[in-house]
Amino acid sequence: MVAPPILQKGDKIGIVSTARKISANEIKPAKKKLHQWGFDVVLGNNLFKEFNQFAGTDDERAADFQQMLDDDSVKAIFCARGGYGTIRMLDKINFEAFKKNPKWLIGYSDVTVLHSYFHKILKCETIHATMPINFPVDGLENDSLKTLNSVMIGENPTYEIAHNKHNRNGYSKGILVGGNLSILFSLRGTPWDIETSNKILFIEDLDEYLYHIDRMMMNLKLGGRLSNIKGLIIGGMSDMKDNAIPFGKNPYEIVCDAVKEYDFPILFDFPAGHIPLNNALVFGREIELIVDKKSHVKFYN
């Protein structure tokens, strides 16, 4: 996997929205914090456009992303927020300039579309982390931002994770891939469908019906995306919904049922995703996964 150059003070960071619309006021905390960290900030020309729920039309959002890919002085691209819409503009992008000048992609949620593309097609590392929409308005540097900043400047984090009774103990090493479960599910059957063989898979989700979580896990299982993985890390599974007739299982039990015939380690409650603590992860990089009474996830160059 290609690792883009480590970010240095003075580097330019581009901010675009490939999905839902965002306002200038919502971007202010991120601009201020990135400046405090020593970076210059470049905004997409169409960043504050509006087209229904989107940050401009598909062509306008694609133009902003293309602008940042083609600008050699931009060393990282922040997606301002998630929502929905990245899939609608991806086939409009030309990545030839990026191949000659790789740079960091940063975001989560709907940005999983880009994570999957960068890994499968471009063979490039990316950062799954908090986005400008999430930067605290009071300007404080919370733990999510601290982990993001450390990864951006080239540090390899080690995370210690509290025990969960649903964990499956074990040890594994492998390349980390994944993202939002609903987005991974939506990419099945496309050229950007995630490749998981001999890798460690991370998944998270928000605001889904329990039966839909089961449906998506069964899709990954029947589609061969779980049988050959080296480990499974589950992040936030928050604000789940149920029907009037209960599904009968919580998210932990749904995941455990889908992978019960395999023997790889499973780590629940990793603090990343649509939750207050969204630790930065480097997708495409090798990690060590130890699941025991004290579990940890350690990244390697």
KEKE-3310 file (N, C-alpha, C; in steps of 0.2 Angstrom, whole numbers, plus 5000, padded with zeros to 4 digits):
npx = (5004:5002:5009:5005:5015:5020:5012:5017:5021:5014:5010:4997:4980:4965:4948:4933:4916:4909:4897:4883:4876:4885:4888:4897:4898:4898:4910:4920:4926:4934:4943:4950:4956:4964:4973:4979:4986:4996:4994:4989:4974:4963:4949:4936:4930:4916:4911:4901:4890:4872:4862:4847:4848:4862:4879:4880:4878:4881:4891:4897:4902:4910:4919:4926:4932:4941:4948:4956:4963:4971:4979:4995:5000:4992:4991:4983:4966:4952:4936:4922:4910:4898:4884:4875:4880:4892:4894:4888:4896:4908:4912:4915:4927:4945:4959:4972:4982:4983:4989:5002:5005:5002:4991:4984:4968:4954:4941:4925:4910:4900:4911:4917:4915:4925:4936:4936:4937:4950:4958:4956:4957:4967:4976:4981:4984:4973:4964:4953:4943:4938:4928:4927:4914:4912:4921:4924:4914:4918:4932:4940:4952:4948:4949:4947:4951:4965:4970:4968:4977:4989:4990:4990:5003:5011:5013:5011:4998:4993:4980:4972:4959:4944:4937:4924:4911:4907:4918:4930:4943:4960:4975:4981:4988:4987:4982:4972:4955:4939:4925:4910:4896:4884:4887:4898:4890:4882:4891:4893:4895:4899:4912:4920:4919:4923:4938:4943:4950:4962:4964:4961:4945:4936:4921:4907:4891:4876:4860:4852:4840:4838:4836:4841:4854:4857:4854:4864:4876:4874:4874:4888:4894:4888:4893:4906:4915:4918:4924:4938:4945:4957:4954:4941:4935:4924:4916:4907:4890:4877:4862:4852:4838:4821:4808:4790:4787:4799:4816:4824:4838:4852:4864:4877:4875:4870:4881:4890:4883:4884:4897:4900:4905:4918:4935:4943:4950:4939:4934:4925:4916:4926:4932:4927:4919:4902:4901:4904:4918:4929:4941:4956:4960:4971:4967:4972:4985:4996:4991:4992:4982:4976:4966:4960:4959:4964:4964:4972:4975:4987:4996:5007:5021)
npy = (4994:5011:5024:5041:5056:5061:5074:5090:5105:5120:5114:5112:5109:5103:5106:5099:5095:5080:5075:5078:5095:5109:5123:5139:5143:5131:5126:5134:5131:5120:5125:5135:5127:5119:5128:5132:5120:5122:5121:5126:5131:5126:5129:5121:5127:5126:5123:5128:5128:5123:5110:5104:5092:5091:5096:5106:5102:5085:5087:5099:5095:5085:5093:5100:5090:5085:5096:5097:5085:5087:5098:5100:5106:5104:5093:5085:5079:5084:5078:5087:5083:5069:5060:5058:5055:5054:5043:5046:5055:5049:5042:5052:5057:5059:5051:5052:5062:5061:5048:5051:5060:5056:5059:5062:5056:5060:5056:5049:5038:5042:5044:5032:5026:5032:5028:5014:5014:5020:5010:4998:5001:5012:5008:5014:5021:5028:5039:5036:5046:5059:5073:5090:5094:5089:5096:5103:5117:5125:5126:5118:5104:5089:5071:5064:5073:5074:5061:5061:5072:5067:5055:5062:5068:5058:5049:5032:5025:5017:5008:5005:4994:4993:4978:4968:4957:4950:4949:4939:4931:4932:4933:4943:4949:4961:4970:4984:4987:4994:5002:5011:5001:5001:5008:5000:4989:4994:4995:4983:4972:4981:4989:4994:4986:4980:4972:4959:4948:4940:4951:4963:4968:4982:4988:5000:5008:5017:5022:5012:4999:4984:4972:4976:4977:4964:4959:4965:4960:4946:4947:4950:4939:4928:4932:4930:4938:4937:4925:4923:4933:4941:4946:4955:4970:4980:4995:5010:5006:5013:5021:5011:5004:4996:4985:4985:4971:4963:4961:4953:4951:4960:4972:4967:4953:4950:4952:4942:4930:4930:4927:4915:4903:4905:4907:4919:4933:4944:4960:4971:4987:4996:5013:5021:5029:5034:5041:5049:5048:5047:5038:5040:5030:5021:5016:5003:5001:4990:4982:4976:4965:4962:4953:4951:4950:4962:4972:4977:4988:4990:5000:4999:5004)
npz = (5000:4996:5006:5009:5009:5026:5035:5036:5046:5039:5027:5015:5017:5010:5010:5007:5002:4999:5000:5010:5012:5019:5030:5030:5043:5050:5047:5053:5066:5063:5053:5061:5071:5063:5058:5070:5072:5063:5049:5033:5026:5012:5004:4995:4979:4978:4990:4999:4991:4988:4984:4984:4997:4996:4995:4984:4966:4958:4949:4954:4966:4963:4955:4965:4973:4963:4960:4972:4971:4960:4963:4967:4978:4989:5002:5009:5010:5017:5020:5023:5029:5032:5027:5013:4996:4991:4982:4971:4964:4962:4950:4941:4943:4940:4943:4939:4942:4955:4957:4954:4963:4978:4991:5008:5012:5022:5033:5038:5039:5026:5018:5017:5005:4997:5005:5002:4988:4987:4993:4986:4972:4971:4979:4991:5007:5019:5030:5043:5052:5063:5057:5049:5052:5065:5073:5089:5094:5104:5102:5109:5111:5109:5113:5101:5091:5095:5093:5079:5075:5079:5070:5058:5058:5057:5067:5075:5082:5097:5104:5119:5124:5133:5141:5133:5135:5124:5116:5106:5111:5105:5094:5081:5066:5053:5038:5040:5035:5030:5037:5037:5040:5033:5021:5016:5013:5003:4993:4988:4975:4966:4957:4967:4978:4994:4998:5008:5012:5021:5029:5042:5048:5050:5056:5058:5063:5062:5068:5063:5058:5068:5061:5049:5051:5053:5041:5033:5038:5035:5022:5020:5025:5017:5005:5006:5013:5026:5029:5027:5034:5045:5057:5067:5070:5079:5079:5085:5087:5087:5093:5088:5080:5082:5077:5079:5082:5090:5085:5092:5094:5100:5093:5096:5098:5085:5077:5082:5080:5066:5063:5070:5066:5063:5068:5071:5080:5089:5092:5101:5104:5100:5101:5089:5075:5073:5086:5102:5105:5093:5087:5078:5063:5053:5038:5027:5033:5042:5057:5074:5082:5098:5108:5123:5141:5143:5129:5114:5100:5089:5078:5064:5054)
capx = (5000:5006:5008:5006:5019:5018:5010:5022:5018:5014:5006:4990:4974:4959:4941:4927:4910:4907:4890:4878:4878:4887:4888:4903:4899:4900:4917:4925:4930:4940:4948:4954:4960:4970:4978:4983:4991:5001:4992:4985:4967:4960:4942:4933:4926:4909:4910:4895:4884:4867:4857:4843:4852:4869:4884:4880:4876:4886:4897:4900:4905:4916:4924:4930:4937:4946:4953:4961:4967:4975:4983:5001:5002:4987:4994:4978:4959:4947:4929:4919:4905:4896:4877:4874:4881:4899:4894:4885:4901:4914:4914:4916:4934:4951:4964:4979:4986:4984:4993:5008:5006:4997:4989:4979:4960:4952:4934:4922:4903:4899:4917:4919:4915:4932:4941:4936:4940:4957:4961:4955:4959:4973:4981:4983:4982:4968:4963:4946:4943:4933:4928:4926:4908:4913:4926:4921:4913:4922:4939:4944:4955:4946:4953:4946:4956:4971:4972:4968:4983:4995:4991:4992:5010:5015:5013:5007:4994:4991:4974:4970:4951:4940:4934:4917:4909:4906:4924:4933:4950:4965:4980:4981:4991:4985:4980:4966:4951:4933:4922:4903:4894:4879:4891:4901:4884:4879:4896:4893:4893:4901:4920:4924:4917:4929:4942:4944:4954:4968:4964:4957:4940:4933:4914:4903:4885:4872:4853:4849:4836:4842:4836:4845:4861:4858:4854:4871:4881:4873:4877:4895:4895:4887:4897:4913:4919:4920:4927:4945:4948:4961:4951:4935:4934:4917:4916:4901:4884:4873:4855:4849:4830:4818:4801:4785:4789:4806:4820:4826:4845:4856:4870:4883:4873:4869:4888:4892:4879:4886:4904:4901:4908:4925:4939:4947:4948:4934:4935:4919:4917:4932:4929:4927:4913:4897:4901:4908:4926:4930:4948:4958:4962:4974:4966:4978:4991:4996:4990:4992:4976:4976:4960:4961:4956:4966:4965:4974:4976:4993:4998:5014:5023)
capy = (5000:5018:5029:5047:5059:5064:5081:5095:5112:5124:5111:5114:5104:5105:5104:5098:5090:5075:5073:5083:5102:5112:5130:5142:5144:5125:5125:5139:5128:5116:5130:5138:5122:5117:5134:5131:5115:5124:5120:5131:5128:5128:5127:5120:5133:5125:5120:5130:5127:5119:5107:5099:5090:5090:5102:5107:5096:5080:5090:5104:5092:5082:5098:5102:5085:5085:5102:5095:5080:5090:5103:5097:5109:5101:5087:5081:5081:5083:5078:5091:5079:5063:5061:5054:5058:5053:5038:5049:5059:5046:5040:5058:5059:5057:5050:5051:5066:5058:5043:5054:5064:5054:5063:5059:5057:5060:5056:5043:5038:5041:5044:5025:5025:5034:5023:5008:5015:5021:5004:4993:5004:5016:5004:5019:5022:5033:5040:5036:5050:5064:5078:5097:5095:5087:5099:5106:5124:5129:5126:5113:5099:5083:5066:5063:5077:5072:5055:5063:5076:5062:5051:5066:5070:5052:5044:5026:5025:5011:5009:5000:4994:4989:4971:4967:4950:4947:4948:4933:4932:4930:4937:4943:4954:4961:4976:4986:4990:4994:5008:5011:4995:5002:5010:4994:4985:4997:4994:4976:4971:4987:4988:4996:4981:4979:4966:4958:4942:4940:4958:4964:4972:4987:4991:5004:5010:5022:5023:5007:4994:4978:4967:4978:4975:4957:4958:4967:4955:4940:4948:4950:4932:4924:4935:4928:4944:4936:4918:4923:4939:4939:4949:4959:4976:4983:5002:5012:5003:5017:5023:5006:5004:4990:4985:4983:4964:4964:4956:4947:4951:4966:4972:4962:4946:4949:4951:4936:4925:4930:4925:4910:4897:4906:4907:4925:4937:4949:4966:4975:4993:5000:5019:5025:5029:5039:5041:5055:5047:5044:5038:5040:5024:5022:5011:5001:5000:4984:4983:4971:4965:4957:4953:4947:4954:4969:4972:4983:4989:4994:5001:4998:5007)
capz = (5000:4996:5011:5007:5014:5032:5035:5040:5047:5033:5022:5013:5018:5007:5013:5002:5004:4993:5001:5012:5012:5025:5030:5032:5051:5053:5045:5056:5071:5060:5050:5066:5074:5058:5058:5076:5071:5058:5042:5029:5024:5006:5003:4988:4976:4978:4996:5002:4987:4990:4979:4989:5003:4994:4994:4976:4961:4958:4945:4958:4972:4959:4953:4971:4974:4958:4962:4977:4969:4955:4966:4970:4984:4994:5004:5012:5008:5022:5018:5028:5033:5028:5025:5007:4990:4988:4977:4965:4960:4961:4943:4937:4945:4936:4948:4936:4945:4962:4956:4953:4969:4983:4997:5013:5012:5029:5034:5039:5037:5019:5015:5017:4998:4995:5008:4998:4981:4987:4994:4981:4965:4971:4984:4995:5014:5021:5038:5045:5058:5064:5051:5051:5055:5071:5077:5094:5092:5109:5101:5113:5108:5112:5112:5094:5088:5097:5089:5072:5074:5079:5064:5052:5058:5056:5073:5074:5088:5100:5108:5123:5124:5138:5139:5132:5136:5118:5113:5106:5112:5100:5092:5074:5062:5046:5035:5042:5030:5032:5037:5039:5037:5027:5015:5013:5010:4997:4987:4986:4968:4962:4956:4973:4984:4998:4998:5015:5013:5025:5032:5048:5046:5055:5054:5063:5060:5066:5067:5058:5061:5070:5056:5043:5053:5052:5033:5030:5041:5032:5015:5020:5026:5011:4999:5007:5015:5033:5030:5027:5037:5051:5064:5066:5075:5079:5083:5087:5085:5091:5091:5084:5081:5082:5075:5084:5084:5091:5081:5096:5096:5100:5088:5098:5096:5078:5074:5085:5076:5059:5063:5075:5063:5062:5074:5071:5086:5088:5097:5101:5107:5098:5101:5083:5071:5075:5093:5104:5104:5086:5087:5071:5061:5046:5034:5023:5036:5046:5064:5078:5086:5103:5111:5129:5147:5141:5122:5111:5093:5088:5071:5062:5047)
cpx = (5004:5004:5010:5011:5016:5017:5015:5018:5019:5011:4999:4985:4968:4953:4936:4922:4908:4900:4885:4881:4881:4888:4895:4904:4901:4907:4922:4929:4936:4945:4953:4958:4966:4975:4982:4988:4996:5000:4989:4979:4965:4953:4940:4929:4918:4907:4903:4889:4878:4863:4853:4847:4860:4873:4885:4878:4882:4892:4900:4904:4911:4921:4929:4934:4942:4951:4958:4965:4973:4980:4989:5003:4998:4990:4989:4971:4955:4940:4925:4914:4903:4889:4876:4876:4887:4899:4892:4890:4907:4916:4915:4924:4939:4956:4971:4984:4988:4989:5000:5010:5001:4997:4984:4972:4958:4944:4931:4915:4903:4905:4920:4919:4922:4937:4941:4939:4948:4961:4961:4958:4966:4978:4985:4980:4977:4967:4956:4946:4938:4933:4926:4919:4908:4917:4922:4920:4917:4929:4943:4947:4953:4950:4952:4951:4963:4974:4972:4975:4989:4996:4993:4999:5014:5016:5009:5004:4994:4985:4973:4962:4949:4937:4927:4916:4908:4912:4926:4940:4955:4970:4980:4985:4988:4983:4973:4962:4944:4930:4914:4900:4888:4882:4894:4896:4882:4884:4896:4891:4895:4909:4923:4922:4923:4932:4944:4949:4961:4969:4960:4952:4937:4926:4911:4896:4881:4865:4850:4844:4840:4842:4840:4852:4862:4858:4861:4876:4880:4875:4885:4897:4894:4891:4905:4918:4921:4924:4934:4948:4952:4958:4945:4935:4928:4917:4909:4895:4878:4866:4851:4841:4828:4811:4796:4786:4796:4810:4823:4834:4847:4861:4875:4881:4872:4876:4890:4889:4882:4893:4905:4905:4916:4929:4944:4945:4943:4934:4929:4920:4923:4929:4931:4921:4908:4896:4905:4916:4927:4938:4950:4961:4965:4972:4971:4984:4990:4995:4991:4986:4977:4970:4960:4957:4958:4968:4968:4975:4982:4995:5006:5015:5024)
cpy = (5006:5022:5036:5051:5062:5071:5085:5102:5116:5121:5113:5108:5107:5102:5104:5095:5086:5073:5078:5090:5104:5120:5133:5142:5137:5123:5129:5135:5124:5120:5133:5133:5119:5122:5133:5125:5116:5123:5126:5127:5131:5125:5126:5125:5132:5122:5122:5131:5123:5117:5102:5098:5090:5097:5104:5101:5091:5083:5095:5100:5088:5087:5100:5097:5084:5091:5100:5090:5082:5095:5100:5100:5107:5094:5082:5084:5079:5083:5081:5087:5073:5065:5056:5058:5057:5048:5041:5053:5055:5044:5046:5060:5056:5057:5050:5056:5064:5052:5045:5057:5062:5058:5060:5061:5056:5061:5050:5043:5037:5041:5037:5023:5027:5030:5017:5009:5016:5015:4999:4995:5007:5013:5010:5020:5028:5034:5041:5040:5055:5069:5085:5098:5094:5091:5103:5114:5128:5129:5122:5107:5092:5077:5063:5067:5076:5066:5057:5067:5071:5058:5056:5068:5064:5047:5038:5025:5018:5012:5004:5000:4990:4983:4972:4959:4946:4946:4941:4934:4929:4935:4937:4949:4955:4968:4978:4989:4990:5001:5007:5005:4996:5004:5004:4989:4987:4997:4987:4975:4976:4985:4990:4992:4980:4972:4965:4952:4943:4947:4958:4969:4976:4989:4995:5006:5014:5022:5018:5002:4988:4973:4969:4976:4968:4955:4959:4962:4948:4941:4947:4942:4928:4926:4933:4933:4943:4930:4919:4929:4936:4941:4953:4964:4979:4990:5003:5008:5007:5019:5018:5006:4997:4991:4984:4976:4964:4959:4951:4947:4958:4966:4967:4955:4945:4948:4944:4930:4924:4927:4919:4904:4898:4907:4914:4929:4942:4954:4970:4982:4997:5008:5023:5024:5035:5040:5047:5054:5043:5044:5037:5033:5025:5015:5009:5000:4993:4986:4976:4971:4960:4958:4948:4951:4961:4968:4978:4982:4993:4994:5001:5002:5002)
cpz = (5000:5002:5009:5012:5020:5032:5039:5041:5041:5027:5021:5014:5015:5010:5008:5005:4998:4994:5003:5012:5019:5024:5032:5040:5054:5052:5050:5062:5068:5057:5056:5070:5069:5058:5064:5076:5066:5051:5039:5026:5017:5005:4996:4986:4977:4985:4999:4997:4990:4984:4983:4995:5002:4994:4987:4972:4961:4954:4950:4963:4969:4957:4959:4973:4969:4958:4967:4975:4964:4957:4970:4977:4990:4996:5008:5010:5014:5019:5024:5032:5029:5026:5019:5001:4987:4982:4971:4961:4959:4954:4939:4939:4941:4941:4945:4940:4952:4962:4956:4960:4975:4989:5002:5011:5019:5030:5037:5037:5029:5015:5014:5009:4995:4998:5004:4991:4982:4989:4989:4974:4966:4975:4988:5002:5015:5028:5039:5052:5058:5058:5053:5054:5063:5076:5083:5093:5098:5108:5105:5109:5111:5110:5104:5090:5089:5093:5081:5071:5074:5073:5058:5052:5058:5062:5072:5081:5091:5105:5112:5124:5129:5136:5138:5132:5130:5114:5112:5106:5107:5098:5084:5071:5055:5044:5037:5036:5033:5032:5040:5036:5032:5021:5012:5010:5003:4991:4985:4979:4963:4961:4962:4979:4988:4998:5005:5017:5016:5028:5038:5046:5051:5052:5060:5059:5065:5064:5061:5062:5062:5064:5050:5045:5052:5044:5030:5032:5037:5024:5015:5021:5020:5005:5000:5010:5022:5034:5030:5030:5043:5058:5062:5072:5074:5083:5085:5084:5089:5088:5086:5085:5080:5079:5081:5087:5084:5087:5085:5098:5096:5095:5090:5096:5089:5075:5076:5081:5069:5058:5068:5073:5062:5068:5075:5078:5084:5094:5096:5105:5106:5098:5094:5079:5074:5082:5096:5103:5098:5085:5079:5069:5054:5042:5028:5026:5041:5053:5067:5082:5091:5107:5117:5135:5146:5133:5120:5103:5092:5080:5070:5055:5042)
residu = (MET:VAL:ALA:PRO:PRO:ILE:LEU:GLN:LYS:GLY:ASP:LYS:ILE:GLY:ILE:VAL:SER:THR:ALA:ARG:LYS:ILE:SER:ALA:ASN:GLU:ILE:LYS:PRO:ALA:LYS:LYS:LYS:LEU:HIS:GLN:TRP:GLY:PHE:ASP:VAL:VAL:LEU:GLY:ASN:ASN:LEU:PHE:LYS:GLU:PHE:ASN:GLN:PHE:ALA:GLY:THR:ASP:ASP:GLU:ARG:ALA:ALA:ASP:PHE:GLN:GLN:MET:LEU:ASP:ASP:ASP:SER:VAL:LYS:ALA:ILE:PHE:CYS:ALA:ARG:GLY:GLY:TYR:GLY:THR:ILE:ARG:MET:LEU:ASP:LYS:ILE:ASN:PHE:GLU:ALA:PHE:LYS:LYS:ASN:PRO:LYS:TRP:LEU:ILE:GLY:TYR:SER:ASP:VAL:THR:VAL:LEU:HIS:SER:TYR:PHE:HIS:LYS:ILE:LEU:LYS:CYS:GLU:THR:ILE:HIS:ALA:THR:MET:PRO:ILE:ASN:PHE:PRO:VAL:ASP:GLY:LEU:GLU:ASN:ASP:SER:LEU:LYS:THR:LEU:ASN:SER:VAL:MET:ILE:GLY:GLU:ASN:PRO:THR:TYR:GLU:ILE:ALA:HIS:ASN:LYS:HIS:ASN:ARG:ASN:GLY:TYR:SER:LYS:GLY:ILE:LEU:VAL:GLY:GLY:ASN:LEU:SER:ILE:LEU:PHE:SER:LEU:ARG:GLY:THR:PRO:TRP:ASP:ILE:GLU:THR:SER:ASN:LYS:ILE:LEU:PHE:ILE:GLU:ASP:LEU:ASP:GLU:TYR:LEU:TYR:HIS:ILE:ASP:ARG:MET:MET:MET:ASN:LEU:LYS:LEU:GLY:GLY:ARG:LEU:SER:ASN:ILE:LYS:GLY:LEU:ILE:ILE:GLY:GLY:MET:SER:ASP:MET:LYS:ASP:ASN:ALA:ILE:PRO:PHE:GLY:LYS:ASN:PRO:TYR:GLU:ILE:VAL:CYS:ASP:ALA:VAL:LYS:GLU:TYR:ASP:PHE:PRO:ILE:LEU:PHE:ASP:PHE:PRO:ALA:GLY:HIS:ILE:PRO:LEU:ASN:ASN:ALA:LEU:VAL:PHE:GLY:ARG:GLU:ILE:GLU:LEU:ILE:VAL:ASP:LYS:LYS:SER:HIS:VAL:LYS:PHE:TYR:ASN)
# end
